[in-house]
Amino acid sequence: MSDSDATAAEGAEVAPEIQKASPAETPDGSSPSAPDTSTDVAPTRKARRRPDVKPAPEAQEMPKVEEQPAKAPTPSESTVSQGGWGYWGSWGKSIISTATATVATVGQGLTQAIEKAETSLGIPSPTELSAQVEEEQNEHGESSGETDRAAGEGSAAVGGAMGMLSSLTSAVQSTGKTVLSGGLDALEFIGKKTMDVIAEGDPGFKKTKGLMNRNSTLSQVLREAKEREELQTAEKESSDSEKKVVAHYGMLFDEFQGLSHLEALEILSRESDSKVKSVLTTLSGDELVQLREQLDLIKDSFSLVEFDDEDVDEKKDEDGAEFERELAEALEGLSITATADKLGKACKSTRSRIADMSKPETEEEEEEEAVTKTPSVEEVHAAAIRSLAELTARSIELFHKLAEMILSSGGSTEASVLSQLTVLLCRELSLLSKKFTSCLTTAGSNEKGEVLNPLITGVFLEASNSASYIQDAFQLLRPIVEISHIQRRAESTEQ
Amino acid sequence: MEAIWLYQFRLIVIGDSTVGKSCLIRRFTEGRFTQVSDPTVGVDFFSRLVEIEPGKRIKLQIWDTAGQERFRSITRAYYRNSVGGLLLFDITNRRSFQNVHDWLEEARSHVQPHSIVFLLVGHKCDLEAQRQVTRQEAEKLAGAYGMRYVETSARDAINVEHAFTELTRDIFALVRSGDITIQEGWEGVKSGFVPNVVHSSEEVTKSDRRCLC
């Protein structure tokens, strides 16, 4: 029926030196004594704090913050991320109380909900936060400095939120000890929370009660979000023709075939999972115990994704060369160069887009006309959302292709390589989103807060959603690695 | 506008490796001929809108599968959610024609309990001089399996548009007649958004009881 399938063999090997992420390390190196609110959860799940895992602490905090937003953590180094956490947590909570049934789509709905939350809570404007982010960038962040500044800037609640964002930034810049997990998770948390709000406020959004770990699949959630957006666009078009173009994350994500890749990945994941289960039912005794142990090891390496990279010595990685190098390193020997190239290209073009957009403001002396070319905030926002959607789609494509290679080549793929890849992608996304918001701040220096703030918040939220989609896609690889392990095991015993 | 379509059909494109599946799809979706060098890994995705009647647009989501044997177990998993497909062989490669039967069997057994509408495509018809499969025998085979037969060339853009539109029309007719229905948990056919009051998906849901499979 077919011919040439010789190229598979080389896919088998995996660069061993990539296993940097040591699972034994404390997830949050800077504050071991200040456990975050999710300590009741198995430590292995730390990197993925989900709203549904820790309902209790949040519920306690909520009323306090709503009544007197000034109550917040002390701005010491160890509690910054922690405080930011609590604060953002309650912020997410209050979105629930303020969001209404009109909140409809992921992209737009979020901004609306957030805007509402912002006004009702009087929290610091993203503009300020983002401006601070820029400052920090210049100073190349000492983490204590940022805390002081944040604390000195008024209410302690402000400090809390600032601390959160600061830790996101500094993580991205990687000045030694960083708390990327804190930052990303907080954002992710809000993202999920907002999803819930949207789901509750919108009856059409039936199955959106949660993401994969509840009852619907990730691609379903995204697909529905996209369909909402399409419907809205269609309605808008039929009513008033010339409205400004709104960037819809879901639609763009689909345009880049992210949904299809995700769905295909889910199919493979589900199928592999049932294969693993059926293999387990055929075994008994020692053999079963042994296999169970091996599978548990695989499971562990999938749970242990930490985004707190103790080892990061990344420079600012201005041109993305560093990212590309690391990506190539992680994918070495996995025979998916074509897909990796696509992702690399997308990252590169995003960076040059950012560079183009921020060019006029880089101490322009020679060109005065440059000012006229300054992009509008809407343009920057649209570019940011588009880039995030594209990069996320490409990342999921990469995972999908990896899954197909693992299943077809029968080669061994270490879970650690995959988790390394996940960290790498999330880090890149967060770095780029931060660059975009700096861009937004610059472009919107003359804009009013109510115009600029939702846009900045929107970028951060989509970035956090992107990161959690990538992490979810990573989880989908687990059964695939498991079944590939079982197959290799069977082959070796046959011989 | 982009967002407005009546239905979305998911099509799968199958056939031996190197018969030109990716080239055909790229010609159709991107309007150009690309000498694709790398063999497809697993499955790739393309989409395009097709206007089957004035104002009636269908969104085609095309799953381009790998022809290589080593991906067979993977691509099998993808059949189920397709409503239709193009089964390609290369008219200059007799072997690829002989394998048509196997492909069909494989597809039919994996779309259960759903059914799938196939179109047989004899590809690379620009290479007339190297032809190894006659049009007559291909038509006969297609007829035996209840398929249409079309000869195409991605390089010279012959019948590419025609092949996809014909298949889309056939599926549309089946959806219209209620032989194919939209089903929860099946991605083969999805209803789109119509900006006006007339929501065409009603026609489909009404005839839900009848099932082809």
Chai-1 contact restraints between the chains, C-beta under 6 A:
chainA,res_idxA,chainB,res_idxB,connection_type,confidence,min_distance_angstrom,max_distance_angstrom,comment,restraint_id
A,M1,B,N99,contact,1.0,0.0,6.0,A-B,restraint_1
A,M1,B,D102,contact,1.0,0.0,6.0,A-B,restraint_2
A,S2,B,D16,contact,1.0,0.0,6.0,A-B,restraint_3
A,S2,B,S17,contact,1.0,0.0,6.0,A-B,restraint_4
A,S2,B,G67,contact,1.0,0.0,6.0,A-B,restraint_5
A,S2,B,Q68,contact,1.0,0.0,6.0,A-B,restraint_6
A,S2,B,E69,contact,1.0,0.0,6.0,A-B,restraint_7
A,D5,B,Q68,contact,1.0,0.0,6.0,A-B,restraint_8
A,D5,B,E69,contact,1.0,0.0,6.0,A-B,restraint_9
A,D5,B,R70,contact,1.0,0.0,6.0,A-B,restraint_10
A,A8,B,R70,contact,1.0,0.0,6.0,A-B,restraint_11
A,E230,B,A3,contact,1.0,0.0,6.0,A-B,restraint_12
A,E230,B,F193,contact,1.0,0.0,6.0,A-B,restraint_13
A,L231,B,F193,contact,1.0,0.0,6.0,A-B,restraint_14
A,T233,B,A3,contact,1.0,0.0,6.0,A-B,restraint_15
A,A234,B,A3,contact,1.0,0.0,6.0,A-B,restraint_16
A,A234,B,I4,contact,1.0,0.0,6.0,A-B,restraint_17
A,A234,B,F193,contact,1.0,0.0,6.0,A-B,restraint_18
A,A234,B,P195,contact,1.0,0.0,6.0,A-B,restraint_19
A,E237,B,M1,contact,1.0,0.0,6.0,A-B,restraint_20
A,S238,B,P195,contact,1.0,0.0,6.0,A-B,restraint_21
A,Q257,B,F45,contact,1.0,0.0,6.0,A-B,restraint_22
A,S260,B,F45,contact,1.0,0.0,6.0,A-B,restraint_23
A,A264,B,V43,contact,1.0,0.0,6.0,A-B,restraint_24
A,I267,B,A77,contact,1.0,0.0,6.0,A-B,restraint_25
A,E271,B,A77,contact,1.0,0.0,6.0,A-B,restraint_26
A,A338,B,D38,contact,1.0,0.0,6.0,A-B,restraint_27
A,K401,B,V41,contact,1.0,0.0,6.0,A-B,restraint_28
A,E404,B,V41,contact,1.0,0.0,6.0,A-B,restraint_29
A,E404,B,G42,contact,1.0,0.0,6.0,A-B,restraint_30
A,E404,B,I74,contact,1.0,0.0,6.0,A-B,restraint_31
A,L407,B,I74,contact,1.0,0.0,6.0,A-B,restraint_32
A,S408,B,R70,contact,1.0,0.0,6.0,A-B,restraint_33
A,S408,B,F71,contact,1.0,0.0,6.0,A-B,restraint_34
A,S408,B,I74,contact,1.0,0.0,6.0,A-B,restraint_35
